[in-house]
Structures are given as structure tokens and as C-alpha cells.
């Protein structure tokens, strides 16, 4: 059984996609062991409570230093004994010690086709604003492993989404979520739970 901990900051729509996939049997051999948010008002925590999943809020604002937060945050993660950590709209930099401890066991969903519109400053609506400003015809989402860089870890899955004339950032964001994020994030977790994902030499290999 793959013990999964989900890190969130906002509404938790990708968390809900995972909950639905596990409940429906689309993703098997997987338990959502806990949800951690840096935002006590995150609706994602309510989603967790509604589905009987333990929820924790731990915010950098509650600590006198970032080092202290990093230490307590890692302790909170450790208490849930994760086999896999999923960043689902988590807007806090992951502590280096956590990346090292959970190497190739942390994944992130990013709302673009990496390497486009990614890295420092690209999150949420900012990604879609940049895509529309650039005039691209195709957007999408990427699931990747987390390393010490920003959106630089090995890519697991990507899915393209058409940009439609007249799109606003909000409309494009919703389409990318519905057509890409909510599909490939559960799919990636399912592949990992099935033992079909291997990382070697900075690349991801998916076994048939």
C-alpha cells in the first residue's frame, strides 16, 4: 500500500481528483494518509476532513525563523510516514533536508508544459497569464519529481491542452485543470503505486 501525503495551499481541486480516483478504484494500492497545508483557511483541509483524511496546518508565519519552520514541517511530514509526497498547489519552498530525505518520492503538478512557463515566479494564474501574453496555441500540465531546483526535476507525465481564441487566464486555468491536471496527477500516483516508475540518470522510465 502506497502511503501518500498531499501538500496544499488553497482549494485543493487536485487533492479532490486524487480522492475521487482512489475512491473509484481508478488508483489502487494507495492510501491518502494525510493532508498538510501552510494555510489554515485552505478549503483543501475541509476536503480532507470530509473524506476522513487527517489534516494539519503548519505555516512559516507561526515560527520565528525559516529554519525552525523547516524543522517542524519535516517532523510533521515524518509523522505521517509517507511513501510518496504530492505537491498539489503548495506555495511553500520545500526544505532541502526534506528533498534529500525523500529523494524521488516527492512529485509536483505544474500548470504548464515544462520547460515552458516554469521556474521562480510561475505559479497559479501567473502561468496562464504568461502563456496568453506569449500567444501560444497549446498549454497543458506536467507532473514531475521534485529536486533542489524550481520545476527542474525529472518529468513523469505531461498532457497538452488547446488554447482557444478569447481565453482569459481564468478560463484557460480551468480548462488545464479539467483536461490535464486532474487526469495526469492521479495517473502518475497510480503508476508509482504499481511500481512502474523508475528514475535513473535524471530521467524517468515507465515500465509497461
Secondary structure by P-SEA (a helix, b strand, c coil): cbbbbbbbccccaaaaaaaaaaaacccccccccbbbbcccccaaaaaaaaacbbbbbbbccccccaaaaaaaaaaaaaaacccbbbbccccccccaaaaaaacccbbbbbccccccccccccccaaaaaaaaaacccccbbbbbbbccccccccccbbbbbbbcccccaaaaaaaaaacccccaaaaaaaaaaaccccccccbbbbcc
